[in-house]
Amino acid sequence: MNYSQEFLAILNAVSAKRPRTVIQHILQNGFITSEELKNTYGYDHPPRAVRDVRDYGIPIITYRVAGSNGRSIAAYKFGDPSQAVNSLSKAFGRTALAKAIKQALIEKYGVKCFVYLERMEENILQVDHRVPYEIDGEQDVRDIEVFMLLCPSANRAKSWSCEHCENWIKKDASFCLRCFWAYPEGYDHIAGRYEKVIHVVFTGDEIEDYNKLIQMSGADNAQKAIKKLIHDL
């Protein structure tokens, strides 16, 4: 496809490795799949790589194609170039905006992952839409409550669960609003499954208790042991 010089200028101005890899692949092939992002480029979190591109104001469309094993996987291509930001300064302004949203969330909720509730270094945390962009599009950036802070592990787990949820196809935003991955502080399902989850973090002297639990039950049975302890209370 032939793109305008203005749009190409925005694309070529992106120098960060991950979004540039996505951009160059789409320019050469017309699209890129989650399978290619993972197997060819080693990105275990394909949606995050695509969001990196969107952070520069570049429109990306998500659709479905058949993977190498015949199963449906995500594919990404450029959207309408006219919807791209009309200047490089605005494009790079989105990165500054993401930083501002992150700082606002930290000031209100602290330096912690919304899902695992663990406190960690600020530079590790990532800003994510509570309802995936692929489901409900761009959110009002003036409302920080539509965003959440996630550690890399939680972000990868959320992406995998969302991509394998039936709502990834249906795209019902109200369904996501009741999901653990969007609102872990109040939910009634986890990616469509009627489940509840609790994360137990051991710190300080509690680590010795954790080691004893593992020794008694074995790593594979630790979760069952904790459930039994709670049930017996």
C-alpha positions as CSV (number, residue, x, y, z in Angstrom):
1,M,0.0,0.0,0.0
2,N,1.2,3.5,-0.8
3,Y,1.2,5.9,2.2
4,S,1.5,9.7,2.3
5,Q,4.9,11.2,3.0
6,E,3.4,12.7,6.2
7,F,2.4,9.3,7.4
8,L,5.7,7.7,6.5
9,A,7.5,10.5,8.3
10,I,5.7,9.7,11.5
11,L,6.4,6.0,11.0
12,N,10.1,6.5,10.3
13,A,10.5,8.9,13.2
14,V,9.9,6.1,15.7
15,S,13.3,4.9,16.8
16,A,12.5,2.7,19.8
17,K,13.3,-0.9,18.9
18,R,10.1,-2.7,19.7
19,P,7.6,-0.4,18.0
20,R,9.9,0.2,15.1
21,T,10.2,-3.6,14.6
22,V,6.4,-3.8,14.4
23,I,6.2,-0.8,12.0
24,Q,8.8,-2.0,9.6
25,H,7.3,-5.5,9.5
26,I,3.9,-4.1,8.6
27,L,5.4,-1.8,6.0
28,Q,7.1,-4.8,4.3
29,N,4.4,-7.4,4.7
30,G,1.1,-5.5,5.1
31,F,0.4,-6.9,8.6
32,I,2.0,-8.8,11.5
33,T,0.6,-11.6,13.6
34,S,0.9,-12.3,17.3
35,E,2.7,-15.5,16.3
36,E,5.3,-13.6,14.3
37,L,5.8,-11.2,17.1
38,K,6.5,-14.0,19.5
39,N,8.3,-16.6,17.3
40,T,10.2,-14.3,14.9
41,Y,11.0,-11.4,17.2
42,G,10.9,-13.0,20.6
43,Y,8.2,-10.7,22.1
44,D,6.2,-12.8,24.6
45,H,3.7,-10.1,25.0
46,P,2.5,-9.2,21.4
47,P,-0.3,-6.8,22.5
48,R,2.2,-4.7,24.4
49,A,4.4,-4.4,21.4
50,V,1.4,-3.2,19.4
51,R,0.4,-0.7,22.1
52,D,3.9,0.7,21.9
53,V,3.1,1.7,18.3
54,R,-0.2,3.2,19.2
55,D,1.5,5.3,21.9
56,Y,3.0,7.2,19.0
57,G,-0.4,8.1,17.6
58,I,-0.2,5.5,14.9
59,P,-3.6,3.8,14.1
60,I,-3.5,0.0,14.3
61,I,-6.3,-2.4,13.5
62,T,-6.6,-5.8,15.2
63,Y,-8.3,-8.7,13.4
64,R,-8.1,-12.5,13.3
65,V,-6.3,-14.9,11.0
66,A,-5.4,-18.6,11.1
67,G,-2.1,-19.4,12.8
68,S,0.4,-22.1,11.8
69,N,-1.6,-24.6,13.8
70,G,-4.9,-23.6,12.2
71,R,-6.2,-21.8,15.3
72,S,-7.4,-18.2,15.3
73,I,-4.7,-15.7,16.3
74,A,-4.5,-11.9,16.4
75,A,-3.1,-9.9,13.5
76,Y,-2.3,-6.2,13.2
77,K,-2.2,-3.7,10.4
78,F,-2.2,0.0,10.0
79,G,-5.6,1.8,10.2
80,D,-6.7,4.9,8.4
81,P,-3.6,7.1,8.0
82,S,-5.8,10.2,8.3
83,Q,-6.5,9.2,11.9
84,A,-2.8,9.5,12.7
85,V,-1.6,12.5,14.6
86,N,-0.9,15.4,12.2
87,S,2.5,16.3,13.6
88,L,5.5,14.5,15.1
89,S,5.4,16.7,18.2
90,K,1.9,15.3,19.0
91,A,3.0,11.8,18.3
92,F,5.8,12.0,20.8
93,G,3.5,13.9,23.1
94,R,1.6,10.6,23.7
95,T,4.7,9.2,25.4
96,A,4.8,12.1,27.8
97,L,1.1,11.7,28.3
98,A,1.6,8.0,29.3
99,K,4.2,9.1,31.8
100,A,1.7,11.7,33.3
101,I,-1.0,9.1,33.6
102,K,1.5,6.7,35.3
103,Q,2.5,9.4,37.8
104,A,-1.1,10.3,38.6
105,L,-1.9,6.6,39.3
106,I,1.1,6.2,41.5
107,E,0.2,9.4,43.5
108,K,-3.3,8.0,44.1
109,Y,-2.7,4.3,44.6
110,G,1.0,4.0,45.3
111,V,3.8,2.1,43.5
112,K,2.1,-1.2,43.3
113,C,0.7,-3.7,40.8
114,F,-3.1,-3.5,40.7
115,V,-3.5,-7.2,40.2
116,Y,-0.8,-8.8,42.4
117,L,-0.8,-5.9,44.9
118,E,3.0,-6.1,45.3
119,R,5.0,-2.9,45.8
120,M,7.9,-2.6,43.4
121,E,10.2,-0.2,41.6
122,E,8.4,2.6,39.7
123,N,10.2,1.9,36.5
124,I,9.0,-1.7,36.4
125,L,5.3,-0.8,36.4
126,Q,3.4,-0.4,33.2
127,V,0.3,1.6,32.4
128,D,-2.5,-0.5,30.8
129,H,-6.1,0.1,29.8
130,R,-8.5,-1.6,32.3
131,V,-10.7,-2.5,29.3
132,P,-8.4,-3.6,26.5
133,Y,-8.0,-1.1,23.6
134,E,-9.0,-3.9,21.2
135,I,-12.4,-4.2,23.0
136,D,-13.4,-0.6,23.7
137,G,-11.0,1.6,21.7
138,E,-9.3,4.7,23.1
139,Q,-10.4,5.9,26.5
140,D,-10.7,9.4,27.9
141,V,-7.2,10.1,29.0
142,R,-8.5,12.8,31.4
143,D,-10.0,10.0,33.5
144,I,-7.1,8.0,35.1
145,E,-9.6,5.5,36.5
146,V,-9.8,3.8,33.0
147,F,-6.2,2.9,33.4
148,M,-4.3,0.6,35.8
149,L,-0.7,-0.1,36.8
150,L,0.6,-3.6,36.2
151,C,3.9,-5.4,36.7
152,P,5.2,-7.1,33.6
153,S,4.1,-10.6,34.8
154,A,0.5,-9.4,35.4
155,N,0.5,-7.6,32.1
156,R,1.5,-10.7,30.2
157,A,-1.1,-12.8,32.1
158,K,-3.8,-10.3,31.4
159,S,-3.0,-10.2,27.7
160,W,-3.1,-14.0,27.4
161,S,-6.4,-14.3,29.3
162,C,-8.0,-11.5,27.3
163,E,-6.9,-12.9,23.9
164,H,-8.3,-16.3,24.9
165,C,-11.6,-14.9,26.2
166,E,-14.8,-15.3,24.2
167,N,-15.3,-11.5,24.5
168,W,-12.2,-10.9,22.4
169,I,-14.5,-11.6,19.5
170,K,-17.8,-10.2,20.9
171,K,-16.2,-7.0,22.1
172,D,-18.7,-6.2,24.9
173,A,-17.0,-3.5,27.0
174,S,-19.6,-4.0,29.8
175,F,-18.5,-7.7,30.1
176,C,-14.9,-6.5,30.7
177,L,-16.0,-4.1,33.4
178,R,-17.0,-7.1,35.5
179,C,-13.7,-9.0,34.9
180,F,-10.9,-9.6,37.4
181,W,-8.3,-8.4,34.8
182,A,-10.0,-5.0,34.5
183,Y,-11.2,-4.5,38.1
184,P,-9.5,-6.9,40.5
185,E,-10.9,-4.8,43.4
186,G,-14.5,-5.9,42.4
187,Y,-15.3,-8.6,39.9
188,D,-17.7,-11.5,39.2
189,H,-15.7,-13.5,36.6
190,I,-12.2,-14.1,35.3
191,A,-12.2,-13.9,31.5
192,G,-15.7,-15.4,31.5
193,R,-15.1,-18.1,34.1
194,Y,-16.9,-18.0,37.4
195,E,-13.9,-17.9,39.6
196,K,-12.3,-16.0,42.5
197,V,-8.6,-15.6,43.1
198,I,-6.4,-14.4,46.0
199,H,-2.7,-13.6,45.9
200,V,-0.8,-14.4,49.0
201,V,2.5,-12.6,49.4
202,F,5.1,-13.7,52.0
203,T,7.6,-11.2,53.2
204,G,10.1,-10.9,56.0
205,D,9.7,-13.6,58.7
206,E,6.8,-15.0,56.8
207,I,9.2,-16.4,54.2
208,E,10.2,-19.1,56.6
209,D,6.5,-20.0,57.0
210,Y,6.3,-20.2,53.2
211,N,9.3,-22.5,53.0
212,K,7.8,-24.8,55.6
213,L,4.5,-24.9,53.6
214,I,6.4,-25.9,50.5
215,Q,8.4,-28.6,52.4
216,M,5.2,-30.0,53.9
217,S,3.0,-30.0,50.8
218,G,5.4,-29.7,47.8
219,A,5.4,-26.8,45.4
220,D,2.7,-28.4,43.2
221,N,0.3,-28.8,46.1
222,A,0.9,-25.5,48.0
223,Q,-2.2,-23.9,46.6
224,K,-4.3,-26.9,47.6
225,A,-2.8,-26.7,51.1
226,I,-3.6,-23.0,51.4
227,K,-7.2,-23.7,50.3
228,K,-7.6,-26.4,52.9
229,L,-6.3,-24.1,55.7
230,I,-8.8,-21.4,54.7
231,H,-11.6,-24.0,54.5
232,D,-10.8,-25.3,58.0
233,L,-10.9,-21.9,59.6
